[in-house]
Amino acid sequence: MKKSLIFLLASFLTLYAAGIETDVAVQKRFGKTVRTNAKVVQLSNQRQEIVSRIGGHLERYFVKPGAEVRRGDAVAKIKSLELSRMSAEYLALKTKRRSAKERLESTRRLYAKGLASRQDLNREEMALASIDASLNTLASQLHSLGIDAKKLTKATDTLVIRAHMDGRIEKLNLPLHANFTAETPIVSLVQKSGYYAIAYLNIEDALHAPKGVKGRFTLGDESFACRYLYLMPGVDEETQRAQMLFWVESAKKPLLLNAYGEMRLQMPPYKTQTVVKRTGLTMLEGEWVLFVPAKEKEHEEEEEHEHHKALPYEPRVVEVLGTFGEEAAVRGIAPGEAYVSDGVWFVKSMLLKSELGEHGH
């Protein structure tokens, strides 16, 4: 009895050190699991083209395809004769305005002394107003290019093109040293969070899908939570299946567009079932089991032999009714019962080691 207690305590300490975690089975509504294929897509409004408002010559790229950029980051540098003309004209008008203002002030003084006519004064006021209008127009045009006209000290033909939103560089549209016209796309930019998945379902399931249907998209070795948006208006022409659009909520990095993965959906009918974490399930002798706290034996004195060592957990055979995300609906364990939810592999290895020691005795 004393040896069994010592081993039991040692087992608990070993399991604790191995990071074993337990949880309790819960009751919740669990739907039918539907598995289908899905494709990574982006909506047209998630892709934007970065253009220049003026034509020019492409001098340099500051980014490469796949690079992450923030709004305002430099993406390319161009040289433009049109910009050179605009900036030179703006500076010339500023000089012209100083002269026009001096003439207006001089005419006002002469008018006050009766040495200039009202017509002379109006003419100078109109000349200054015309120059101001031209300056404001050029300043507005330069501002639209990202240039602060007030800071201009000399004419320039160089313009840095910047990202107008956060995103990922999808494509560089022009070769270096290419000449281009205004509004020509220079760089294609994709919003970082703009990933969607189209799931292909049979028409009956798709038509009965509730608004709150849950999705889990698996691509390679990664899995992403998805939120159902809407049923697309047309069927896929190749498969004749309905198309359900999901937003990939938990994508933290770029996904490959048009890549196919698996989508798991929870669909009606929903039933109240006993649910456990999938990490607690393991296969043992061809059956699904959970490890639950071992029941106390009435005659542990008879188990003094060293080869028959008591373990704090024992396997419980369960039937898996369905899985979704990190959860599984099972039959064979009652709500509120404790089970090992993490570190199952270690408990299993201890059990197998114990059995091997017993058989080898």
C-alpha positions, 0 to 999 in steps of 0.5 A: 500500500505504501509503495503504491501511494509513493508511486502515485505521488511520484506519478502526479509530480511527473505529470505536473512537471510535464505540463499536463492540463485538465479540463471538464466536458461541457454541454453545448449546441453542436451542428452537423460538420460539413467538409468541402474545398474552398479557394482563397480570393480577394474582392475587387475593392481590396486591390488598388493601383498606385498611379502617378497623376502626371506622366514621367520616367520611372527612375527607381522602385523602393519596394519588391513584390510581397513587401508590406507597406504602410500608408505614406511609404515610398514605393517609387521615384519618377522624373517628370518634365511636367512637374519641372514646368509646374514647380518653375511656374509656381516659383516664377509666379511667387516672384511676380506676385511680390512685384504686383503687390509692391505696385498695388501698395504704391498705387494705393499711396498715390490714390490716397494723395489724388495722384492715381485714378480709381481705375489705376487702383482697380487694375493693380488689384485685379492683376494681383488677384489673377496671380493669386488665383494662378498660384492657388491652382498650382499649389493645389496641383502640387499638393495632390502630388504630395508636394508642399508648394510653400517649401519649394525653393527651386524647380524640381522634376523629381517626385516620390510616389507613395502608398495610399493605404496599408497593404502588400505589394502584389506587382510592379507594373512597369520596368525601370526607366519606362516612360509612362503617361498620367494615371498609368498603374505603377504598382498593384497593392493589396490590403493586408486583411482583405482575404476571403475564401469561397466554399463550394457546397451542394445547393441544398446545404447552401440554401439552408445555411444560417447567417451565423454559420461557422467556418474553419479554413485549412491551408497547408498546415495552418487553420483560420477562423472564417466568418460567413458573409453571404451566398454568391448569386451564381453557381460555379460553372465547372462544378455546378455547386453553390458558392459561399463567401467567407471572410478569413478573420485570423489570417496574420500573413499573406495567403496565396491567391487562388490556392485551394484548401479545406473548409469545415462548416457547422451547419444545421441541425444543431443538437445539445451534445457533450463537447471536449477539446480535440487535443484531449483525444487520442487513439489507443488500440484502434479506439478513440479515448480520453484520459480521465482520473483513475478510480480508487481501487478497493484492494490496493494492498494486493498491488504491492508488486513493483510491476503493477504501478497505479497511474493517476489517469485511465483511458475512457473509450469514447465515440467521436460524433463530430469535430469543428475547430478545436472542439469535438462532440463525443459520447462516453463522457458526462458533462462536468467530468474531468479529462486530460486536455493537454499533454495526452501523449505523455500520459499515454506513454506512461501507460504504455511503459507501465504495461510493457513493464508488467508484461516483461515481469 
